[in-house]
Amino acid sequence: MSDQHQTSYSSLEETRRVLSLILSLVTLPKEVEAAVQNQTLFTADVDFPYFPIPFKETETAGALKAIEAAFALALQNTKIQQQQQQQKSGQIVINLDKTTAFLFQAYLAKVGAYGKLDPEVKKYLKDTDLLKAQSDQYRRMSANLYETRDSGQYYHIHGSLEASTTLGMIGLEPFRPDLKTHEAIVETIESKTKLFSIAELEALNAKYKQAGVPALKHEEFLQTPHGKSNVDLAPWKVASLESTTSPRPLPSGPDERRPLAGIKVLELCRIIAGPIVGRILGEYGADVLKITSPNLSDVPFFQVDGNMGKHAANLDLKTPEGRKIFEQLALEADVILDGYRPGALEKLGFGPTYMTALAQKRGYGVVYVNENCFGYEGEWASRPGWQQIADCVTGVAWAQGKFMGLNEPVVPPFPISDYGTGCMGAIAALTGLYNRATVGGSWHGKASLMQYDLLLFKAGLYPEDVQAKLRASAGEEFMGMTHSHSVDQISGNALLGLKRQHPHLFDDPSVFEVWTSKAYGHDVTVVRPVAHIEGLELGFQRASRPNGYDEANWASFTSDEGEYRKFTAGN
């Protein structure tokens, strides 16, 4: 680390600059902006980036975390004003080391002694990989970057959580148990993608409704109609759904130091970005009920981190019984989180239109938040997608490849864009709650992976001397990665470098906490909330559990608070 300190670069200073940039792109309530500007302290044990990437991920996320916490403080102050007490000012502290941990916390979480990349952890998890798109390595590689027929042109096919359709559309069998090595799998799949041009793969992708994209350089993306439609939009958006319902004060009760205590959140999301919105709202005190279909696949390990603090229940919204239960839950919901393709829940009858009508009928507003890949304007708005898809189409992957000295795109390590997008979605939800409490009405928040990536480009790449130091510390294993390595291989080798260079990040008791989880039958280690607000209590009320563990109701939330013993990690 002494070598790192020879550079004049400061993550703390750059976080403050990025915060100013973001504030120039969005409009915040005066109280929130004042708290961000005047009551926020950024701290760091290591005033330098950690990740072997060219983007200012920690600095951008740190700035977003400050805005997120300022909204929580402003919401808390609305309760104080309602009670006619003297308004209290609490300092917001955002630690950049914790922010770094937040951005790859799925790779820091553990069940027992095992993390995401340990094969032994599978025996502790509920198998929600229903179609073996994760556990079968050949099928897993249906979501990966490959070269096309035109040399130097790359396409990220993506079989999502199903795999067979994507493999079939390029002429491959759904299962190949004879392929035993990464090299054999890549050779088999890439030999097929090289038969097609990008235009032909785009046509197949559209025909079969798959989540693939060409890997574009950033300047190429900005020249697409979709890039032109979105580049000047704000990173997130909050708009009115209806303005007839009166202001809705936040609930009051015994848990007064938790800003969102008593707020009910219905989460309909999978994988990372959407569930992280709910996880963050849970950190601020909300009761978050995650609803998943028992018929849809999900990545088992991501639930360890993403379901922290929540209840998790299964409902099939395509059945009369499931719809009836959901309608009962929605009657009391303050926030709806929708992480599916735009319009999917609307087709089922439970989108913003349904919730707006329900809010007007019951007499108080609702906050509806959509999180998706491509944003909500432009020709690609309805396309499906995931983090790697956004990173490839916006130019992040090409920038990563160039950072690594390659003339090809490489998917960045860790689901960092997912976590940054989750933070923006949480800000959108908090904005809606603040608006509902102060002026009334119902509100529609929108956040997307693409807009987060565009924000990274607006923040700018690290200076070349910083990039050079990050490359030097990354390790030969990581720097040897290429376009065809899987995100887990890339992330695993990045993890090795981080553990060598920054071992404190993996055992710092201020970063982790451990819960004894009845649901998993083992201790669960997770990353703590990033934000600290003086005078307020932030954190979880319950341990993580797999999807479908709980009953689909609000009544059971008080029964398990304090059921699990919490203690601090680190020995």
N, C-alpha and C positions, 0 to 999 in steps of 0.2 A: 504493500500500500504506500510505502514511502515514495516509490517511483511515480505513482499516480499523482502524488501531491506536488510534483514538479510542474505540473501544468497549472495555468492560471484559471482554469475552468472551475466554476462553482455550481453544483446542482442547486444549492439554495438560492443563489442569485438568479439562475435561469428559471427556477420554479416561479419566482416572483414576476419575472418578465412574461412567462407563458400565461400566468394568471391575468396580467394586464391585457394580453392579447385576447384571451377568452372573454374578458369583460367588455372588450370592444366589439365582440361578435354577437353578444346576447344583451337582452334588457332584463335586469333584475329589479325586484322591489327595492325601494330606497333603503329600508331597514336591513335587507339581506346584503346589499352591496356595501353598506356602511360596516356591517360586521366583518365581511370579507376583507375590506380595506384596513379597518382600524383595530380589529380584535383577533387577527390571525397571526400566529407565530409558527414559522416553519423551522424544524430542527432536523439535524442529521448527525449520526455518529460517524458516517463516512460521507464527506461532501463531494462525492464523485459517483458517476453511474456504475451500476453493477452488470447489467445485461450486455452480452456480446451482440449488440444490434446498433444500427446507426441512428435510430430515432430516440427522441427525448421522452421515453415512455414514463419513467418515474416522475419527471418534472411535470409532464402534462397531467398525469393522474393525481399528483399532489395538489395541483391547482384545482382540479375538479373536486377533490376531497374537501378542500377549503370551502368551496361553494356549497357542496352538499351539507357540511356541518353548519354553515351560516344559515341555511334554511331551517335546519333542525332547531337552532337557537332561536330564530325568529318565530317559529311555531310555538316553542316553549314560552316565549314572551307574550304571545297572544293569550295564553292561559293565565299568565300573571296579570295582564291588563284586565281580563274578564273578572278576576277576583279582586280587582281594585287594590292590589298590593304594589309596592314600589318595584319598578322594573329593575331587574338585576342584570348586570353585564358579566358574561362569562367569557374568559379567553379561550379561543380555539387553538389547539396545538395539533399540527400535522407533521408527523415524523416521516421523513423520506425513506428510512430503512424499512419501517412498517409498510409504507406505500409500495416499495419494491416487493416485499413479501406478499402483499395483497394481489399483485399482478401475476403471480404464478403460484397462488396458494393451493391449487389442486395438486401440485407437485411437492408441496410441503406437508399436506395433510397425511395422517396415518390412521389405520385401524390396527390396534395393537402395536406391533413393531414395524408394520409394513406399509409402504407407500404405493403410489400408483404404478410404478414401474417394477414392483416386486411381484413375481408370479404367485407367491404364497398368499397374497392378499385376497385372491379370488375366492378362497374357501370361506372368507368372512362376509362376502358380499351377496346380496340378492341378485340373482341372474335376471336382469332386465334386458339383456342383449338377445331379444327373442329370435332374431333372424341370423345370428352369428356373424354380424357385420363387424364386430370388434374382436371377438375371440379367435376367429379364423384369420390368420395373417394374410392369406391370399385375398380374401374378401375385404379385409381391412385396407388393403392397398388399392381397392377400387376408389379410394379417396386419396388422390396423390397427383403430383405434377409429373407430366410426361412430355417428351418432345413429339412434335407432329411431323407430317410429311415434309414440311418446309423447314430446312435446317435453321436452327436458332429461334424457332417459334414454338411456344410451349402452351399446353392446355392442362388445366386442373380438372380432371374428371372427379366426380364426387357421387359415390353410391349412397351417401347419407347413412342411414341406419338400416338399409335394406340390401344394397350391393348388387343383387341379381340383375336388376334392370340395366344399370350402367354397364356391367360386364357384358350382358347380352347385346346391348346396342352396338358394341364395338366387335362383336363376334366371338366372345369368350364364354366358356361354361361357367355356371354359378359356383361350382366347387371344383378345386383341383388339389386333392390331398397328396398328389404325387410331387407337388412343388414344395420343397423343404427349406429352401434358403431365400433370403432377401434378394440375392442376385438373380436367382431363377425366376422369382415372381416378377421382378422388374423387367427382365428380358422378355417374359411372356406377354405382359400387359403393354409394354412400350412398343413391342413389335407390331401390335395392333393399332395403337394410336398413331404410329408413323405411317399408316396406310391412309390417314385422313388429313385434310387441311383443317385449319381452324374454322373456316366457314362451314365445312362439312360436319365437323364436330358440333358447332353451334346449331346446325339444323337438326342433328340427331338429338341433341340436348333438349331443344324445344319440343320435338316430336314426342319424346318419352318423359318430358317434364322433370328432367334431372337438374341437379344443382352444380353444373359445371360452368367454367368460364375460361376465356383466354387469359394468359398471364401478360398483362400490358405494362409498359413503362408508364410512369405517372403522366408524362406529357402526352402519351397516346390516349390515356383514359380521359384527360381533360378535353381532348378533341372529339370524343364520342358525344352524341346527343345527350346521353344520360349524364356524363360528366359535366357538360355545359349547363344542364338543368339544375345540378346540385352543388357545384363548387362554391357558389356565393350564398348558399343557405346557411342559417345558423346551425351549430352542432346538434342542438336538440330543439324541439318545438313544443309549445303548450298553447292550445287554442280552446275557445269556449265551445261547449256542446249545447248548453242552455243557460239562460240567465234569469230564469223565473223563480228558482228556489232561493230561500233566504240564506244568509251566512250560517254556517254550521260550526259552532265552537268545538274545539277539541274536547274529548271526554275528560272529565275530572274524576279523581278517585284517589286511592291510597298510594298509587305509584307516581306521584307528582313529578319526580325528578327524571322520569323517562318521557321524552317529548311526545312519542307516538303511542303511549300507553292507552289501550282501549280502542285503537284504530284496527279495523279488520281488513285484511288484504287477501283477496283470492288470486292465487297465482296459477296461471295456465301456461306453463313454459317447460322446455326441456333443455338439457345439456348445460350451458354455462351462462351466457349473457343475461337471458331472462331470469333464471333462478338467482343470479347475483343481485338483480334489482330487489327481489324479495328478501334475500339475505340481509342486504343493507337496511331495508325498512325494519326488519326484525331487530337489528342492532340498536335502532333508535326506539324500540319498545312496542312495535306493532305485533299483533297476532297474525301470523302469515300461514294460510292454509294452502298448500300446494296440491293441485288437482291434476292427476295424470290418468290417461286411459290405460286400462290393463292390457289393451290390444296394441299399444304402441311401444316400440323399443326405446330404450334410453341407455346411456353409458353408465354401468354400475358404479364405478369409482367416483365419478363426478358428483354423485349424490352425497358422498361422505362430507364434502366441503359445501356443496351448494344447498343442502337441506338443513344446514346448521340453524338451530333456533326455531324451526318450523314444525307444523304438523304436515303430514303427507298422506293423502288419501287417493284411492282410485275411484273414478266415475266414468262410465261410458255415456257420453252425451248423445249418442245415437239411439239410446234405449229410452222408453217412457219413464222407467224408474230413475235412471240417471239424470234425465232432464228435470224431473220433479224435485229431486234432492238439490240439484244445482240452483233451481229457481228459489228454493228456500234459503240457500246460502247467500245468493245474490241480494235477497231482500235486506240483509244486514251489512253488506259489504260497503266499505268506504273506498276501496281501491281495487281495480281489476288489472292484473298484469297479463298481457297477451303476447306470447313469444312465438306464435305461429305465423305462417305466411299471411300477408295482408288479405283480409276478407274470409279467411278460413272459418273463424268463429262466427262471423256475420252470416255465412251460409248455414250454419247450424242454428241460427236464430239468437245467438248470445253475444253479439258484437256491441259496438258503441250505440247503435240505434236502440237495441233492447234495453241497455243499461240507462240510457238517457230517459226513455219513457218510464222506466221503473223509478228513477230518481224523482221525476216530476210527480209520479203517482204517490210515492211515499212521503214526499215533502222536503227532502234534503238531497243535496247533490252527490255526485259520484266522480271519482277520478279514474279515467281509463287510460292505460299506458300501453302503447304498442312498441315492441322491440323487434326489428327485423334486420335483414342483411343490406338491402339496396336502397333504403330510404322510402319515402312516400310520394315522391314526385319523379317524373321522367319515365321513359319507355321500359326500363327494367324494374320498376317498383314492385311488380308482382312476382318477380323471379325468386325461386327459393335460394337459400344460401346459408353458409356457415362462416366461421372466422377465416379459414384458409381461402374461401372464395372471395371475400372482401379484400383480403391482403393481396391476392393475386391480381384482381381486376383493377385495383386502384394504383398499383405500382409499388406497394410495400415489398412484395417478394423480389422484384427486380432490384430494388435498393438494397435489400438484404444480400442478394447474390453479389452485387458490386462491392459491398462492404467486405465480403469474404474473398475478394480478389477474383471473382468468377465473371464470365460473360454469359450468365444464365440466371434465371430467378431461383430463389430458395425460400421456402416457407419459413418464417421466423420461428425461433423456439418459443414454446409455451403459448397458452391461449391468452396472451396479453391484451389483444384487442377486445376479446370477450369481456374481460374484467373492466377495461376502460369504458366500454359501451354500457355495461351494467351500472357503472357509476353515473353515466349520463342519464340512463333510464330512471335511476333513483332520484336524481335532481328533478327530472320532469314530474315524477310522482309527488315529490315534496312541494314543488311549485304549485301543482294542482291543489294539494291540501291547504297550502297557505292561501291561495286565491279563494278556495271554498270557505275558509275560516274568516276571511276579511271582507270579501265582497259577495260571497255566495255563488250559486250556480254549479254547473258540472263542467269538467275540464278534460281535454284529450291531450295527453303527452305522447311524443313520438321521439324515438332514438334509434339509431342504426349503426351497424358495424362500419358501413361505408363512410358515414359522417365522422365517426371516430378516426378512421384512417386519414380522411381529409384534414382533420384537425392536426394530426401528427405532421403532415406535410406543411401546414401553415406555421406550425411551431418551428419547423426547420430541422435539418440534420445536425448531429454533433459536429463541431469543428474537426478537421482532419487529424489534428494531434490527439484529440480525445479518442477518435475512432482507432487510431493506431495503437494506443495503449490498451483499448478494449480487445483488439485483435490479439495483441501480445499475451494478454492474460487468459484468453479463451481456451487455449490448449489445442494440441494437434488433432485430437479426436474431433473436436467441433469444427475446426477449420478445414477438415477433410470431407465435410458433408457437401453433397451436391443436390441438384434439383430433384432427383429421384429418391432421396432418402425420406423416410416417413417422418411425420411430425414428432412421434415418440422417439425415434432415433436421434433426431436433431435436438430435441429437448433433453434427452438423457445425457448426451455429450455436453450440452451446455451446463447441465446440472453438475457434471464432474468438475468442470472448470470453476464454477461458482463455489463448490465445496472446498476446492484447493485454495482459492484466492480469498474467500470470505467465509471461513468456517463458523464465525460468530453468528452469521445469518441463520444458521440451521439449529442453533441451540440457545438462542437468546430468550430468556424467560419473559421479556417484555413483548416479544413477538407472538408467542404461542400460549395456548391454554389447553388443558386436557380435561375431558369429561368422561365419566363412567357411563357408557351408553347401554341401557337395557336392550335397545333395539338391535344393536350389533353384537351385544354380548362381550364387548371388549372396551378398553379405553379408546377414545377417539381424540386425536390431536388435531387442532385446527389453528389457523391464524387469527389472532385477535382483531377486533375492529381497529381501523387506522386512527380515526378521529378521537380526540379527547376534548371535552368541553367542560371548563371549570364549573363546578356546582351541579353538573348533571350526571346521571348514571346511564352509561351506554354499555351494551353487551347483550349476551344471549340469556334466555330464560330456561332453555332446555337443550338437551344434546341432539345430535344429528340422528336421523333414522332413514332407512331406505324408502323409496316410493311405495305408497299403498299401505304403510304401517298403521295409520290411524283411521278412525271413523271420520266420515265427512260431515262434521258439525262444528259449531262454534263453542258448544257447552263444555267440551272436554279440555279446553285450553288451561283452565285454572287447576285441573286435577294433577298435572305433572310438573308444575313449577316447583323447583327445589327437590324433585325426585332424584336427580342425578347429582352426585358429588363432583364439584368442580375444584380443581387445584391447578397450580401454576406449573408449567413445563420447565425443563432445564435442570440438569444436575451437573 
